[in-house]
Amino acid sequence: MSAPPDFRLDQRRVSVVRDAAAVWRVLDADPVGSCMVAARVADHGVDPRSIGGELWTRGGADESLCYAGANLIPLRGAPADLTAFADKAVSAIRRCSSLVGRAEYVLPMWQRLADVWGPARDVRESQPLMELHTMPGCPLDPEVRQVRPDELDAYLVAAVDMFIGEVGVDPRVGDGGRAYRRRVANLIAAGRAWARFERGEVVFKAEVGSQSPAVGQIQGVWVHPERRGHGLGSSGTAMLAAVIVGTGRIASLYVNDFNAVARAAYERVGFTRAGTFATVLLD
């Protein structure tokens, strides 16, 4: 059995970034891959008290950068930087519930962290990251629209089903679903939850999970089980992508590589590959 990694050497060299201009240089260099962090920085700046986490570097943001909050999101760095970020992460109580980002950064960090934070609930090593710069190349579903606040309960039924299927846990466990309900309600209030309703029931849903100045990242795409195979996934996603592109942003999403049906639907919309994400889900 190999010895556990030594977590004492590199974490002291990691510092918190407070230079917003340097952070934006990194984010702007990879707008699609950095959308989740760029959305936070655009709304709240780089102060840890506002952003809900810290932006770490080792030698300056232009060389290495990692967001550490509810998610651990490495954005740039050489192998030694990723090792240092991992060592920093295990030097305190774990706050994050997942690692997510470009696979070339996430997977080396997880290799360093696995002995301490593992086993993971799931490791998704290959998730095609996709982007769309122009209007979709397939028909749009005109019935897909923004969800109204009074439709929260109906929308939640679909959102919970999607979450269980995608993440593998019920978001209502623990607090009876209050936190998840608030999160979904906030998305609806922000105009970022979209759905097609039929007789009061959601048959297609999707959300703009993160929205930076340059990118709108689509998440939570779901089609009612009884309506699958009828094109609702591609036409519904196309409608939301068209809205995002219409604001001057790039539409993006990432998808599990084994989900051939979803990948084909997104390709029909016109999405092309922009790299590979990886996600590590933690208990």
C-alpha positions in Angstrom: 0.0 0.0 0.0 1.4 3.4 -0.9 2.0 6.0 1.7 -0.6 8.8 2.0 0.4 12.2 0.4 2.3 14.7 2.5 0.0 17.7 2.9 2.6 19.9 4.8 4.7 21.4 2.1 2.8 23.4 -0.5 -0.2 24.9 1.2 1.8 27.7 2.9 2.5 29.2 -0.5 -1.1 29.6 -1.4 -2.6 33.1 -0.9 -6.0 34.7 -1.4 -6.3 36.9 -4.5 -7.7 40.4 -4.0 -6.6 41.8 -7.4 -9.9 41.9 -9.3 -8.2 42.9 -12.6 -5.9 39.9 -12.5 -8.8 37.6 -11.7 -10.8 39.0 -14.7 -7.8 38.4 -17.0 -8.1 34.7 -16.2 -11.8 34.5 -16.4 -12.0 36.4 -19.7 -9.3 34.0 -21.2 -11.7 31.1 -20.7 -15.3 32.5 -20.5 -17.0 29.2 -21.1 -14.9 27.2 -18.7 -15.0 29.8 -16.0 -18.6 30.9 -16.2 -19.6 29.7 -12.7 -16.9 31.7 -11.0 -17.2 34.7 -13.4 -20.9 35.0 -12.5 -20.0 35.3 -8.8 -17.2 37.8 -9.4 -19.4 39.9 -11.6 -22.1 40.0 -8.9 -20.0 40.3 -5.8 -16.4 41.1 -6.6 -13.4 39.2 -5.2 -13.8 39.9 -1.5 -14.2 36.5 0.3 -16.9 38.1 2.6 -19.0 38.8 -0.5 -18.3 36.0 -2.9 -19.0 33.1 -0.6 -15.5 31.7 -0.8 -11.9 32.5 -1.6 -10.0 32.8 -4.8 -6.6 31.1 -4.3 -3.4 31.6 -6.1 0.2 30.4 -5.9 2.5 33.0 -7.6 -0.2 35.3 -9.0 -3.6 34.8 -10.6 -2.1 35.0 -14.1 -0.3 31.7 -13.3 -2.8 29.9 -11.1 -6.3 30.4 -9.7 -8.8 28.3 -7.8 -12.2 29.2 -6.3 -12.9 27.5 -2.9 -16.4 27.8 -1.7 -19.4 25.5 -1.8 -17.7 24.0 -4.9 -13.9 23.7 -5.4 -13.3 25.0 -8.9 -9.7 25.1 -10.2 -9.3 27.5 -13.1 -5.7 27.6 -14.0 -2.4 26.1 -12.8 0.5 23.8 -13.4 0.7 20.4 -11.6 2.5 21.9 -8.6 -0.2 24.6 -8.3 -3.0 22.0 -8.3 -1.1 20.0 -5.6 -0.7 23.2 -3.5 -4.5 24.0 -3.9 -5.3 20.4 -2.8 -3.0 20.7 0.2 -4.6 24.0 1.2 -8.1 22.5 0.9 -7.4 19.7 3.4 -5.7 22.1 5.8 -9.1 23.2 7.1 -12.6 21.7 7.6 -14.1 20.8 4.2 -16.7 23.3 3.0 -17.3 22.1 -0.5 -19.7 19.4 -1.7 -18.0 18.9 -5.1 -15.1 19.6 -7.4 -16.0 20.8 -10.8 -14.2 22.4 -13.8 -12.0 21.5 -16.7 -11.0 17.9 -16.3 -7.3 18.7 -16.7 -7.4 20.6 -13.5 -10.1 18.7 -11.5 -8.8 15.2 -11.9 -5.2 15.8 -10.7 -6.6 17.7 -7.7 -8.9 14.8 -6.9 -6.0 12.3 -7.1 -4.3 14.3 -4.4 -7.4 14.7 -2.3 -9.0 11.2 -2.6 -7.1 9.6 0.3 -8.4 12.3 2.7 -11.8 13.3 1.2 -12.8 10.0 -0.4 -14.4 7.9 -1.3 -16.5 10.2 -3.6 -20.1 9.5 -4.1 -19.4 9.8 -7.8 -16.6 10.7 -10.1 -17.6 11.9 -13.6 -14.3 12.1 -15.4 -15.5 13.0 -18.9 -18.3 15.6 -19.3 -18.2 17.3 -22.7 -18.3 21.1 -22.3 -20.4 22.6 -25.1 -20.9 26.1 -26.5 -23.2 27.9 -28.9 -22.3 31.3 -30.3 -25.1 31.7 -32.9 -28.8 31.1 -33.0 -29.8 27.4 -32.8 -30.0 25.3 -36.0 -33.2 23.5 -35.0 -36.8 24.6 -34.4 -37.5 26.4 -31.1 -40.4 25.4 -28.8 -42.5 28.5 -28.5 -44.3 27.0 -25.5 -41.1 27.1 -23.4 -41.3 30.3 -21.2 -40.1 31.7 -17.9 -41.7 30.1 -14.9 -43.9 32.4 -12.8 -43.5 32.5 -9.0 -47.0 31.0 -8.5 -45.9 28.0 -10.5 -43.2 27.0 -8.0 -44.9 23.9 -6.6 -45.5 22.4 -10.0 -42.0 23.3 -11.1 -40.5 21.7 -8.0 -41.9 18.3 -8.9 -39.9 18.3 -12.0 -36.8 19.9 -10.4 -36.7 17.3 -7.6 -37.1 14.4 -10.1 -34.2 15.9 -12.2 -32.0 16.4 -9.2 -32.4 12.8 -8.0 -31.8 11.4 -11.4 -28.7 13.6 -12.0 -27.0 13.8 -8.6 -28.3 10.5 -7.0 -29.7 12.0 -3.8 -33.0 13.6 -2.8 -32.5 17.4 -2.2 -35.3 17.3 0.3 -33.4 15.1 2.7 -32.1 16.8 5.9 -34.3 19.9 6.1 -37.4 18.7 4.3 -36.5 20.5 1.1 -36.6 24.0 2.4 -33.1 25.0 1.2 -33.7 23.5 -2.3 -37.1 25.2 -2.5 -35.5 28.5 -1.7 -32.8 28.0 -4.4 -35.4 27.1 -7.0 -37.6 30.0 -6.0 -34.7 32.3 -6.3 -34.0 31.1 -9.9 -37.6 31.6 -10.8 -37.6 35.1 -9.2 -34.5 35.9 -11.3 -36.2 34.8 -14.5 -33.7 32.0 -15.0 -36.1 29.0 -14.8 -37.8 28.0 -18.0 -40.4 25.3 -18.7 -43.1 24.0 -20.9 -46.4 23.3 -19.1 -49.2 21.1 -20.2 -52.4 21.0 -18.2 -50.5 22.5 -15.3 -47.7 19.9 -15.4 -44.1 20.5 -16.4 -43.1 18.4 -19.4 -39.8 20.2 -20.1 -37.6 22.3 -17.9 -34.1 24.0 -17.9 -32.4 26.7 -16.0 -29.7 29.3 -16.5 -27.7 28.0 -13.6 -24.9 30.6 -13.9 -24.9 33.8 -15.9 -21.7 35.8 -16.4 -21.3 38.9 -18.5 -20.2 36.7 -21.4 -21.9 33.3 -20.9 -25.2 31.8 -19.8 -24.7 28.2 -18.6 -27.7 25.9 -19.0 -28.3 23.3 -16.4 -31.1 21.0 -15.1 -32.4 20.0 -18.5 -35.3 17.5 -18.0 -38.1 16.0 -20.0 -41.1 14.3 -18.5 -40.5 10.5 -18.8 -43.8 10.0 -20.7 -42.8 12.7 -23.3 -39.2 11.6 -24.0 -38.3 10.8 -27.5 -40.6 13.5 -29.0 -38.0 16.2 -29.5 -38.9 18.3 -26.5 -35.3 18.2 -25.2 -33.8 19.7 -28.3 -36.5 22.2 -29.1 -36.8 23.3 -25.5 -33.1 23.7 -25.0 -32.9 25.5 -28.3 -35.5 28.0 -27.1 -33.4 28.8 -23.9 -30.2 28.9 -25.9 -31.7 31.4 -28.3 -32.7 33.6 -25.4 -29.1 33.5 -24.1 -27.5 34.2 -27.5 -30.0 37.0 -28.0 -28.6 38.8 -25.0 -25.1 38.8 -26.6 -23.9 35.9 -24.5 -22.5 32.5 -25.4 -24.8 29.6 -24.4 -23.0 26.7 -22.8 -23.6 23.5 -20.9 -21.8 20.3 -19.9 -23.2 16.8 -20.1 -22.2 13.3 -19.0 -20.3 11.6 -21.8 -22.4 8.4 -21.4 -25.7 10.3 -22.0 -25.8 9.8 -25.7 -29.4 10.9 -26.1 -28.7 14.3 -24.5 -25.5 14.8 -26.4 -27.3 14.1 -29.7 -30.1 16.6 -28.7 -27.6 19.3 -28.0 -25.7 18.7 -31.2 -29.0 19.1 -33.1 -29.4 22.5 -31.4 -25.9 23.4 -32.8 -23.8 23.1 -29.7 -20.1 22.2 -30.3 -17.5 20.9 -28.0 -15.4 23.4 -26.1 -13.4 21.0 -23.9 -14.1 18.5 -21.2 -15.3 19.1 -17.6 -15.1 16.7 -14.7 -17.2 16.6 -11.5 -16.5 14.9 -8.2 -19.5 14.6 -6.0 -18.8 14.3 -2.3 -20.9 13.1 0.6 
